Every structure is written in structure tokens, then in C-alpha cells.
Amino acid sequence: MKKGILIVSLLIAAIFLSSSGDCDGSVDPYDEENLGVQEINWLDDETLEVKAYVTINCAEDIHDGDYEIWWNEITLWHSYIECTLCAECLCAHELTYKFSGLNKGDYEFELEGLGIVSCAEEGEFTSGAVAQGYYRGCCGGLETFEARAGLEGGGLLCHDPTKGNPSCKHIGTKSEGWYYSGTDELIIYGQCANICGDGICDIEETPENCPQDC
């Protein structure tokens, strides 16, 4: 998410440093005087460090940061993993931005946040049967595969269709799991073979050949 419009200088470099990821209990998330840009420190004539506080939901996490410069205006961006149906609870986070190669001067600052809906990456499972606001689907370009057939409410395995189809391999060993067909590239470890008596009615099991599970 590089938004750097380097009008001021083509040699500007910026580093985004967030806090440890935990709420800063020393800052009241409801007191606006403690929020926003709080410290602007020139370390030398070309190095600027800016500290700010933003609030997000207690169940959310800061994901990344970026910047945008337009003449003497600097927009400080931060993205966070968004929780769409979480309880009403605010948490303050400290954000630190460090610029180098920036001409020393007076700049105006603006904070902007971008909520990102979390998605399941390759080798992870979707959230399964949950309320709409909590659903976690596959990230872009990935497709789903029913690797937990018979498991009520179980999520779907996300895989890259350009690499092939998921195939259960190395059955009965510590390496058992789902692999891409033809390449043997691992998607995820785990029991994948149909085992009668495991309490799960798998794809190939029926009430006739495995009444214990189906």
C-alpha cells in the first residue's frame, strides 16, 4: 500500500513502526486530547520522527502503515484488521513514523485509517457456518475445497487453483495431509484419509459402509 507521492523530495524514505500490538493502557481512548499526532521531533535537518495515537476496536490489530506527502501536508496512513461485529470497545495504539531525506520545515499532519477485512490465506480454512459479519473467506485468487467433509460447520480449505487440486497423500505417516496433485507441494498437514469410526462422515463413507460415522 505505498501511497508516497514524493512531491517534496524523490529521496524521501519512511519507516512505519507501530507499538507492540497491545492496547496502551496509559492512554484514554475516549479522550481526544490524547489522540492524533502527539510528538513531532526533528532528529536532524533531514530526519523526522512523528508519534501519534489512534483508536481501534479492542479486538482489532494494527496491520501496516504508510504515508502520503503533498507539498507541506503529510497524511499518515494506518491499516487494521477489521472486526465487523465486535462488542463496542475502544483501544489506543501508538504509531511511530520516521522520515529520512525530508527537508526540515513546518508540516501539517493528518491521520487516516483503513479497515481491512481478514481473509483466509493458502492452506488456511474459511470460518465455516457463522454469522455474516464474522465470515472469513479465502483471499483473492484462492478457491475452496471441502477437506472436512461430514464435519458440521467445518470451514473449507483455501488453495491456489493454478498449482493443481488438493490431494490426500502420505496417509498413515506423520506427513499425512493435503498436497497439490502432481507436484507434491504441501498445502497443510493433517488427517485427510477416510477413517471409519472417527466420528466424521467423510465423502466416501455412507450409512452402509460406515454406520458408525454416518
C-alpha positions as CSV (number, residue, x, y, z in Angstrom):
1,M,0.0,0.0,0.0
2,K,2.7,2.5,-1.0
3,K,0.9,5.9,-1.2
4,G,4.1,8.0,-1.2
5,I,3.5,10.9,-3.6
6,L,7.0,12.3,-3.3
7,I,6.5,15.9,-4.3
8,V,8.8,17.2,-1.6
9,S,11.8,15.0,-2.5
10,L,12.4,11.9,-4.6
11,L,14.9,10.7,-1.9
12,I,12.5,10.6,1.0
13,A,12.4,7.3,2.8
14,A,9.9,6.5,5.5
15,I,9.7,3.7,8.1
16,F,6.4,2.8,9.8
17,L,6.8,1.5,13.4
18,S,3.8,0.5,15.3
19,S,3.6,-0.3,19.0
20,S,3.9,-3.9,20.3
21,G,0.3,-4.5,19.2
22,D,-1.2,-4.3,22.6
23,C,-3.5,-1.6,23.9
24,D,-1.7,1.3,25.5
25,G,-3.4,1.3,28.9
26,S,-1.9,4.7,29.8
27,V,-3.9,6.5,27.1
28,D,-7.6,7.1,27.4
29,P,-9.1,6.1,24.1
30,Y,-12.1,8.4,24.7
31,D,-10.1,11.5,25.4
32,E,-9.5,13.3,22.1
33,E,-6.7,15.4,23.6
34,N,-4.6,12.3,23.9
35,L,-5.2,11.2,20.4
36,G,-3.8,12.2,17.0
37,V,-0.3,13.4,16.4
38,Q,1.4,14.0,19.8
39,E,5.1,14.4,19.1
40,I,7.0,15.8,16.2
41,N,10.8,15.5,16.6
42,W,13.4,16.5,14.1
43,L,16.4,14.3,14.8
44,D,18.5,16.3,12.3
45,D,17.9,18.6,9.4
46,E,16.6,15.7,7.2
47,T,15.2,13.2,9.7
48,L,11.8,13.5,11.2
49,E,10.1,11.2,13.7
50,V,6.3,11.5,14.4
51,K,4.4,9.8,17.1
52,A,0.6,9.5,17.1
53,Y,-2.2,7.7,18.9
54,V,-5.2,6.2,17.2
55,T,-8.1,4.2,18.4
56,I,-9.5,0.9,17.0
57,N,-11.7,-1.8,18.4
58,C,-10.2,-3.9,21.3
59,A,-10.5,-7.0,19.1
60,E,-8.7,-5.4,16.1
61,D,-4.9,-5.2,15.3
62,I,-2.8,-2.7,13.5
63,H,-1.7,-4.3,10.3
64,D,0.5,-1.8,8.4
65,G,1.3,1.8,7.9
66,D,2.1,4.2,5.1
67,Y,2.3,7.9,4.2
68,E,1.4,10.4,1.5
69,I,3.1,13.7,1.0
70,W,1.7,16.7,-0.8
71,W,3.9,19.8,-0.5
72,N,3.8,20.6,3.2
73,E,0.9,18.2,4.1
74,I,1.7,14.7,5.3
75,T,-1.0,12.1,5.6
76,L,-0.1,9.3,8.0
77,W,-2.0,6.1,7.0
78,H,-2.5,3.0,9.1
79,S,-4.5,-0.1,8.2
80,Y,-6.0,-2.6,10.7
81,I,-7.7,-5.9,10.6
82,E,-11.3,-5.0,10.9
83,C,-13.8,-6.8,13.1
84,T,-17.3,-6.1,11.7
85,L,-19.5,-7.3,14.6
86,C,-17.4,-6.9,17.7
87,A,-18.5,-5.6,21.0
88,E,-18.2,-1.8,21.5
89,C,-14.8,-1.4,23.0
90,L,-12.0,1.1,22.0
91,C,-8.3,0.7,22.4
92,A,-5.5,3.2,21.9
93,H,-2.4,2.3,19.9
94,E,0.8,4.3,19.5
95,L,2.1,4.7,15.9
96,T,5.6,5.9,15.0
97,Y,6.6,7.2,11.6
98,K,10.2,8.0,10.8
99,F,11.2,10.0,7.7
100,S,14.7,10.5,6.3
101,G,15.7,12.7,3.4
102,L,12.9,15.2,4.3
103,N,13.7,18.9,4.1
104,K,13.3,20.4,7.6
105,G,10.3,22.7,7.8
106,D,6.7,23.1,9.1
107,Y,4.4,20.4,8.0
108,E,0.7,19.7,8.6
109,F,-0.3,16.2,9.6
110,E,-3.5,14.2,9.1
111,L,-4.2,10.7,10.3
112,E,-6.2,8.2,8.1
113,G,-7.2,4.7,9.0
114,L,-8.2,1.9,6.6
115,G,-10.1,-1.2,7.8
116,I,-9.2,-4.5,6.1
117,V,-11.5,-7.5,6.3
118,S,-9.4,-10.5,7.2
119,C,-9.3,-13.4,4.8
120,A,-8.0,-17.0,4.9
121,E,-4.7,-17.5,3.1
122,E,-3.4,-20.5,1.2
123,G,-3.5,-23.6,3.5
124,E,-6.0,-22.0,5.9
125,F,-9.7,-22.7,6.4
126,T,-12.6,-20.4,5.9
127,S,-14.7,-19.7,9.0
128,G,-17.4,-22.1,8.1
129,A,-21.0,-21.7,9.2
130,V,-21.0,-18.4,11.1
131,A,-23.0,-15.2,11.1
132,Q,-22.4,-12.9,8.1
133,G,-20.4,-10.3,10.0
134,Y,-17.9,-12.9,11.2
135,Y,-17.4,-14.8,8.0
136,R,-13.8,-15.2,6.8
137,G,-13.5,-16.3,3.2
138,C,-10.5,-17.1,1.1
139,C,-8.2,-14.3,0.0
140,G,-8.2,-13.2,-3.6
141,G,-7.2,-15.8,-6.3
142,L,-7.8,-18.8,-4.0
143,E,-10.6,-21.4,-4.2
144,T,-12.2,-23.6,-1.6
145,F,-12.1,-27.3,-1.2
146,E,-14.2,-29.5,1.1
147,A,-11.4,-31.1,3.2
148,R,-13.5,-31.6,6.2
149,A,-16.5,-33.5,4.7
150,G,-19.0,-34.5,7.2
151,L,-17.8,-32.1,9.9
152,E,-20.8,-29.9,10.7
153,G,-19.9,-26.3,10.5
154,G,-16.4,-27.0,9.3
155,G,-14.7,-24.5,7.1
156,L,-13.3,-25.0,3.6
157,L,-9.6,-25.3,2.7
158,C,-8.3,-22.5,0.6
159,H,-5.9,-23.5,-2.2
160,D,-4.3,-22.0,-5.3
161,P,-6.1,-23.5,-8.3
162,T,-3.1,-22.6,-10.6
163,K,-1.0,-25.2,-8.6
164,G,-3.4,-28.1,-9.0
165,N,-6.1,-29.8,-7.0
166,P,-5.8,-30.8,-3.3
167,S,-4.9,-34.5,-2.9
168,C,-4.6,-36.5,0.3
169,K,-1.1,-38.0,0.4
170,H,1.3,-39.8,2.7
171,I,-1.6,-41.5,4.5
172,G,-0.8,-43.0,7.9
173,T,2.5,-41.2,8.3
174,K,3.5,-38.0,10.1
175,S,3.5,-36.3,6.8
176,E,-0.2,-37.1,6.0
177,G,-2.0,-34.1,4.7
178,W,-3.3,-32.2,1.7
179,Y,-0.8,-31.7,-1.2
180,Y,-1.2,-30.3,-4.7
181,S,-1.7,-33.1,-7.2
182,G,1.2,-33.6,-9.5
183,T,3.7,-31.5,-7.5
184,D,3.5,-33.0,-4.0
185,E,3.7,-29.4,-2.7
186,L,2.3,-29.3,0.8
187,I,-0.9,-27.3,1.4
188,I,-1.5,-28.3,5.0
189,Y,-0.6,-31.3,7.3
190,G,-3.5,-33.2,9.0
191,Q,-5.5,-36.4,8.8
192,C,-7.2,-36.5,5.5
193,A,-7.9,-40.1,4.7
194,N,-11.3,-41.5,5.3
195,I,-11.2,-43.5,8.6
196,C,-14.3,-45.3,9.6
197,G,-15.0,-44.8,13.3
198,D,-13.5,-41.3,13.6
199,G,-17.0,-39.8,14.1
200,I,-16.9,-37.9,10.8
201,C,-18.9,-39.0,7.8
202,D,-16.4,-38.4,5.0
203,I,-17.0,-38.1,1.3
204,E,-16.6,-41.8,0.5
205,E,-18.4,-43.1,3.6
206,T,-22.1,-44.0,3.7
207,P,-24.6,-45.4,6.2
208,E,-24.0,-48.7,4.5
209,N,-20.2,-49.0,4.6
210,C,-19.6,-47.0,7.8
211,P,-22.8,-46.7,10.0
212,Q,-20.6,-45.6,13.0
213,D,-19.9,-42.3,11.3
214,C,-22.9,-41.8,9.0
